[in-house]
Structures are given as C-alpha cells and as structure tokens.
Amino acid sequence: MSSPADIASAQADLTAVPSAPLARRLLAHLADLVILALVGVISVWQLGLRLLDNYSDIAELALAWLFAAAVPVAVIAITVVDAVRIGQTPGMAAIGVRAIHDGSRRRVFSTRDPRVPEPAIPALWRDVRILRVAGQALAVVVVVALIRWMFHNLIVSMDEIGLPKGFDFLDSPYGVALRDAQGFDVRDPVWRGLLIGLQNTLVASVMGILIATVVGVFVGIARLSSNWLVAKGASLYVESLRNIPPLVVVVFFGFALFTFGPFPRFNSTNPPWQGTFFGSDSNWIIVSKDRWAIPSLASEGNVGVFWLLVLAAAAIAVGIWRWRTRYSDATGQPHHRVLWSVGIFAVTAVACFAALGGPYSWSWPAVSENGRQVVGGFSTNSGYMALTLGLGLYTASFVAEIIRGAILAVPKGQTEAATSVALKPGQRYRHVVLPQAQRIAIPPYISECANLIKNTSLGLAVAYPDLFLVAVTAWGINFPAPQLILIIMIVYLAINLIVSTLLNAYNRSIQIKER
C-alpha cells in the first residue's frame, strides 16, 4: 500500500529532478549515526557511573537502565519508522534530503528543489501528539529523579547526624504537657499528642470558616447598601483587615483582647467574671483573660439510640419537604415546606428525647473549689479565641469581596424582574440574587477556606496547641524533624483535599443543568 507521501510524489514530475549527490547522502547517514551514538553514549554513561560506584539503589538503577535501554531503542524505532513512512530521518532532515519513490525506483532528492513535494504527514519527532506524550513522560522522569535526588540527600544527611529514619518515635513518650488537653499525660506517646493537635486544628478550622462565612456574607452585602454609612463602614472593614498580615491580626487579638484586655484574671485570689441566670446559681458564661466557658450538653445514656432516631426524623423531614414541593407544583398552593418539615422534625426529636428519659442533660460551667479551673460546661482558652476570631475576621474580608463580586456578576435584569413582582429587598437577595451569586462565589470561596485551614498553624504565636505547635514542640525535644514535617504536610493536604472535594461536589449540584 502506497503512503500519502508516495501518492503525492506520484503526481509530481520528478523525472527531471536530479538525485542528491552521494556525498550529501553519506553525510545524512553519518548525521543519523552521530545522533544515535550520542544518545547511546549518554545512556551508557549514566548507567556506567552507577555500576562502577556499586550503586545499590533500585530506583536509581531502574532510571539508569531506562536511559541505557529504553531511550536508545525508542530513538532507533522512531528513525526506522520515519525512514519507511516518509523517507526522511533526523539526519536527512538536518542535511536537507529525502527519499521518494518517483514511479520506477526509490531515489534521494534534495528538499531545496521546489518540485520535491512536502510529506503529507509529519515525522514522528515533529508530530505534536508524539511530542506531547514524550514531554509528559520526560516531565514525570525529571520529577521522579528530582524527588529521588532530594530524598537521597535527606537520607545521607540523616545518617551523618544520627537521626532515625523510621516512625518508631511515635510510640515514645511525648514528655511535655499540652495546654487544656484533658486526659493527656506527659508519658503518653507522641502520636496521641499529634492526634490532639489535629483535633484542635479541625476545631479552629471549622469555627474560623463559620465566622468568615457569616461575617463575609453580611459585609459583602453591606458594601452594596444604598446607605452611605453602612457601605463605607463595610469598605473600611474590608480594606483595613485584608491589607494586614494574618499573623499580626491573630497576635493583636491575643494580646489586645486577652493578655492586656479588660477581662479579669483567673486565679484563686482574683475570680473570673461569672454571668448567672436570674434567680439561679447556674452560670451561663464565665469570662477571664485565659478562659471562657459556656453551658454544654452532657450525655446520660441511650445516646446512640437517640441519634439513630434523630437521623430517621431527618429522613422523614426530607421526604415531607419533597412531598410539599410536589403538592405545590401540582396544585399551585403555598407549599409551607419549611414549616412542615422543620416542625415535624422538631416534634419527633423532642418526643424521642422524652421517650428515652433524656439522653442529654445541661452541664453548667462553674469555678472549681481551688479557684483555678472551670468544671462543667464547655470551656476554651484564650489562644483558641484569638486564633479563631483573628483568622475568621481576617478571612471574612476576602469572602466579603467574593460575595460582592458575585452579586455584581448577576445580571441587573434579575433584580429588576424581582422588583417588578413586588419582592422586598430581603426576598430579592434570598430568592433571586444569592442563589445565582453562589454559583459564582463557591470556587474562590474554596480557596479562602483552604487558606484559613493552613493559617491555623499561626496558633503557634498565641500558644494554641494545634498540630503545628505540637509537632514543633516534638522536634524541639529531639524527635526527628523530617518525619514530623512530612506528617504535617500530609495532614494539611488531606484536610484541604477533603474540604475542596465536598465544596466542589456542592458546587456541581447547584450548577444549572443544560437540557
């Protein structure tokens, strides 16, 4: 079967085209040999260096064999295939000749002659598809080689200074007390301290994202307010906070609000401020420089059964929500689905709570007898408050700009249409503007959530025992730093990937589906 190049050449008059001189043809073959020899020498040299040095690293040897065998074979295969397919090899292209069948025999012509047709298909070494795959493969090889080189240097350096290369140290005693880590002893293993740090990181991240979202949405809407004072106040908030480093914001809250703030100290001679309910001795809040406390729920029994029943009640509420929606679509009557679903869920949950004899009871915060601790309720320290407030309000300034831009991106005709049907400003935002704006705002909002999660490592500045501070303390008492840094990187990467996956799934669910 004739190739496209042969068919094209058969249509050209090559009888009057002189063949390329013998010297040029020999020079083309010599160029091919030089290219192949150069590739072979480099490949064998890479392998020889490792074999002569008695290299035992399997990955490095495999990489060397790849250059010594696979690369030369690939180059030879490409040269042979191109010579058969289009009659031109890299060496022939460099010299400017090509072999073409002129109808009676195969001859070598100079490509400078205008009567010699161009090949209908590109050479493999000039084909975009081949180059794309080769470039990706080369990038993978370079990255793997770079990682192997850095890993080899790390191992050599650890051997030189006598650091252990495994993770056995995670079972060793941590040796240092952690702030507000109830039940944690200095003799507990390192992995348990890291687990407490991870828990603190997650708690700070969740609360910080909640503060940033709520404050950011309100400030973003306020920037578009027709009230001059509200709009300028929101603009001042955004422009002030987002141009200050987050570390400065966190430290400011830690020192200005707590260390040197107006709150009382918490010790045996100077009790904290306690807010009590009227006619009761129960505290609804305890405030001091070091600790805040509020009431919480304490489990009594049948907790697992109660939450299974609550989950069943939530499923029933979802079913009622869909039923009311279908009823409204079929009859045109108001659906009242929020009232129906939330009401039935609340009644069912309360009934289950009463039937199980109260699986939870209120735990009220109180000052201990020695006047140094808080017993009962939910208490937190000043480091947590400073970190979550600082990061939440700092990130809210960026979320506000995202919300403002998303609202401005909604076509103005949508707002005008909502106004024409007599919707109030709150209804316009709730039913028309914000549902469309969130489709635009979610992608950049995901980035801000990731930034906030990573910035929780700034808790080190306010003595909040998050994962980073626990790891820093561990390698400060001679536990191996490389392994601890690797653990930190993997944990932060996993948290951000999970958060971004969930938010991206939600973003896909709210996008308009084209029919």
ChimeraX attribute file (.defattr): number of C-alpha atoms within 10 A of each C-alpha:
attribute: neighborCount
match mode: 1-to-1
recipient: residues
	/A:1	5
	/A:2	9
	/A:3	14
	/A:4	14
	/A:5	18
	/A:6	21
	/A:7	15
	/A:8	16
	/A:9	21
	/A:10	16
	/A:11	11
	/A:12	14
	/A:13	13
	/A:14	19
	/A:15	10
	/A:16	7
	/A:17	14
	/A:18	12
	/A:19	16
	/A:20	17
	/A:21	13
	/A:22	10
	/A:23	9
	/A:24	17
	/A:25	22
	/A:26	13
	/A:27	16
	/A:28	23
	/A:29	17
	/A:30	14
	/A:31	19
	/A:32	20
	/A:33	13
	/A:34	13
	/A:35	16
	/A:36	17
	/A:37	13
	/A:38	13
	/A:39	19
	/A:40	19
	/A:41	14
	/A:42	14
	/A:43	20
	/A:44	17
	/A:45	15
	/A:46	18
	/A:47	22
	/A:48	16
	/A:49	12
	/A:50	15
	/A:51	13
	/A:52	8
	/A:53	8
	/A:54	9
	/A:55	13
	/A:56	10
	/A:57	10
	/A:58	9
	/A:59	12
	/A:60	18
	/A:61	16
	/A:62	12
	/A:63	16
	/A:64	21
	/A:65	17
	/A:66	17
	/A:67	20
	/A:68	21
	/A:69	14
	/A:70	13
	/A:71	15
	/A:72	21
	/A:73	16
	/A:74	11
	/A:75	15
	/A:76	15
	/A:77	12
	/A:78	16
	/A:79	22
	/A:80	14
	/A:81	15
	/A:82	18
	/A:83	17
	/A:84	12
	/A:85	20
	/A:86	22
	/A:87	24
	/A:88	24
	/A:89	27
	/A:90	21
	/A:91	21
	/A:92	25
	/A:93	17
	/A:94	13
	/A:95	18
	/A:96	17
	/A:97	25
	/A:98	24
	/A:99	21
	/A:100	23
	/A:101	17
	/A:102	19
	/A:103	16
	/A:104	8
	/A:105	7
	/A:106	11
	/A:107	16
	/A:108	21
	/A:109	22
	/A:110	22
	/A:111	18
	/A:112	9
	/A:113	11
	/A:114	9
	/A:115	15
	/A:116	19
	/A:117	18
	/A:118	14
	/A:119	19
	/A:120	14
	/A:121	13
	/A:122	13
	/A:123	22
	/A:124	18
	/A:125	16
	/A:126	11
	/A:127	11
	/A:128	12
	/A:129	11
	/A:130	12
	/A:131	13
	/A:132	11
	/A:133	11
	/A:134	13
	/A:135	12
	/A:136	11
	/A:137	12
	/A:138	12
	/A:139	12
	/A:140	12
	/A:141	14
	/A:142	12
	/A:143	12
	/A:144	15
	/A:145	15
	/A:146	12
	/A:147	12
	/A:148	14
	/A:149	13
	/A:150	12
	/A:151	12
	/A:152	14
	/A:153	12
	/A:154	14
	/A:155	14
	/A:156	12
	/A:157	12
	/A:158	15
	/A:159	12
	/A:160	9
	/A:161	8
	/A:162	10
	/A:163	15
	/A:164	15
	/A:165	14
	/A:166	9
	/A:167	11
	/A:168	9
	/A:169	16
	/A:170	17
	/A:171	12
	/A:172	13
	/A:173	16
	/A:174	25
	/A:175	16
	/A:176	17
	/A:177	13
	/A:178	21
	/A:179	13
	/A:180	12
	/A:181	13
	/A:182	8
	/A:183	6
	/A:184	17
	/A:185	16
	/A:186	13
	/A:187	12
	/A:188	17
	/A:189	17
	/A:190	22
	/A:191	17
	/A:192	16
	/A:193	28
	/A:194	24
	/A:195	14
	/A:196	19
	/A:197	22
	/A:198	20
	/A:199	15
	/A:200	19
	/A:201	25
	/A:202	17
	/A:203	14
	/A:204	25
	/A:205	24
	/A:206	16
	/A:207	18
	/A:208	26
	/A:209	22
	/A:210	16
	/A:211	20
	/A:212	27
	/A:213	24
	/A:214	15
	/A:215	18
	/A:216	27
	/A:217	19
	/A:218	16
	/A:219	26
	/A:220	26
	/A:221	19
	/A:222	21
	/A:223	24
	/A:224	17
	/A:225	14
	/A:226	9
	/A:227	10
	/A:228	11
	/A:229	12
	/A:230	16
	/A:231	17
	/A:232	15
	/A:233	13
	/A:234	22
	/A:235	19
	/A:236	13
	/A:237	17
	/A:238	24
	/A:239	13
	/A:240	12
	/A:241	18
	/A:242	17
	/A:243	10
	/A:244	11
	/A:245	10
	/A:246	20
	/A:247	20
	/A:248	13
	/A:249	19
	/A:250	27
	/A:251	20
	/A:252	16
	/A:253	23
	/A:254	26
	/A:255	16
	/A:256	13
	/A:257	16
	/A:258	22
	/A:259	16
	/A:260	12
	/A:261	14
	/A:262	11
	/A:263	16
	/A:264	16
	/A:265	19
	/A:266	20
	/A:267	15
	/A:268	14
	/A:269	10
	/A:270	12
	/A:271	16
	/A:272	23
	/A:273	16
	/A:274	17
	/A:275	14
	/A:276	13
	/A:277	10
	/A:278	8
	/A:279	6
	/A:280	7
	/A:281	11
	/A:282	16
	/A:283	20
	/A:284	17
	/A:285	20
	/A:286	22
	/A:287	19
	/A:288	23
	/A:289	21
	/A:290	18
	/A:291	21
	/A:292	20
	/A:293	24
	/A:294	19
	/A:295	19
	/A:296	17
	/A:297	14
	/A:298	15
	/A:299	13
	/A:300	11
	/A:301	14
	/A:302	14
	/A:303	15
	/A:304	10
	/A:305	13
	/A:306	19
	/A:307	15
	/A:308	11
	/A:309	16
	/A:310	19
	/A:311	14
	/A:312	15
	/A:313	21
	/A:314	19
	/A:315	14
	/A:316	15
	/A:317	22
	/A:318	15
	/A:319	13
	/A:320	19
	/A:321	20
	/A:322	14
	/A:323	15
	/A:324	19
	/A:325	17
	/A:326	13
	/A:327	15
	/A:328	15
	/A:329	12
	/A:330	9
	/A:331	9
	/A:332	10
	/A:333	11
	/A:334	11
	/A:335	18
	/A:336	12
	/A:337	19
	/A:338	13
	/A:339	11
	/A:340	14
	/A:341	22
	/A:342	17
	/A:343	13
	/A:344	17
	/A:345	22
	/A:346	15
	/A:347	12
	/A:348	19
	/A:349	20
	/A:350	13
	/A:351	11
	/A:352	19
	/A:353	19
	/A:354	11
	/A:355	11
	/A:356	14
	/A:357	11
	/A:358	16
	/A:359	20
	/A:360	17
	/A:361	12
	/A:362	12
	/A:363	18
	/A:364	21
	/A:365	23
	/A:366	22
	/A:367	20
	/A:368	12
	/A:369	10
	/A:370	9
	/A:371	15
	/A:372	15
	/A:373	15
	/A:374	21
	/A:375	15
	/A:376	19
	/A:377	20
	/A:378	17
	/A:379	19
	/A:380	14
	/A:381	18
	/A:382	22
	/A:383	26
	/A:384	24
	/A:385	24
	/A:386	26
	/A:387	32
	/A:388	27
	/A:389	21
	/A:390	25
	/A:391	30
	/A:392	26
	/A:393	27
	/A:394	28
	/A:395	28
	/A:396	30
	/A:397	27
	/A:398	22
	/A:399	29
	/A:400	28
	/A:401	22
	/A:402	24
	/A:403	27
	/A:404	22
	/A:405	15
	/A:406	20
	/A:407	23
	/A:408	13
	/A:409	14
	/A:410	18
	/A:411	12
	/A:412	11
	/A:413	9
	/A:414	14
	/A:415	16
	/A:416	13
	/A:417	13
	/A:418	18
	/A:419	14
	/A:420	9
	/A:421	9
	/A:422	11
	/A:423	16
	/A:424	11
	/A:425	11
	/A:426	10
	/A:427	14
	/A:428	19
	/A:429	18
	/A:430	12
	/A:431	12
	/A:432	17
	/A:433	22
	/A:434	20
	/A:435	14
	/A:436	21
	/A:437	21
	/A:438	19
	/A:439	17
	/A:440	20
	/A:441	21
	/A:442	19
	/A:443	15
	/A:444	13
	/A:445	21
	/A:446	20
	/A:447	14
	/A:448	20
	/A:449	24
	/A:450	19
	/A:451	14
	/A:452	24
	/A:453	22
	/A:454	17
	/A:455	17
	/A:456	25
	/A:457	19
	/A:458	20
	/A:459	27
	/A:460	20
	/A:461	16
	/A:462	20
	/A:463	18
	/A:464	28
	/A:465	27
	/A:466	29
	/A:467	27
	/A:468	26
	/A:469	19
	/A:470	24
	/A:471	24
	/A:472	15
	/A:473	18
	/A:474	20
	/A:475	15
	/A:476	11
	/A:477	11
	/A:478	9
	/A:479	20
	/A:480	20
	/A:481	15
	/A:482	15
	/A:483	18
	/A:484	20
	/A:485	15
	/A:486	10
	/A:487	16
	/A:488	17
	/A:489	12
	/A:490	11
	/A:491	14
	/A:492	19
	/A:493	13
	/A:494	12
	/A:495	17
	/A:496	19
	/A:497	13
	/A:498	12
	/A:499	15
	/A:500	18
	/A:501	13
	/A:502	12
	/A:503	17
	/A:504	14
	/A:505	11
	/A:506	13
	/A:507	17
	/A:508	12
	/A:509	11
	/A:510	12
	/A:511	12
	/A:512	9
	/A:513	7
	/A:514	4
	/A:515	3
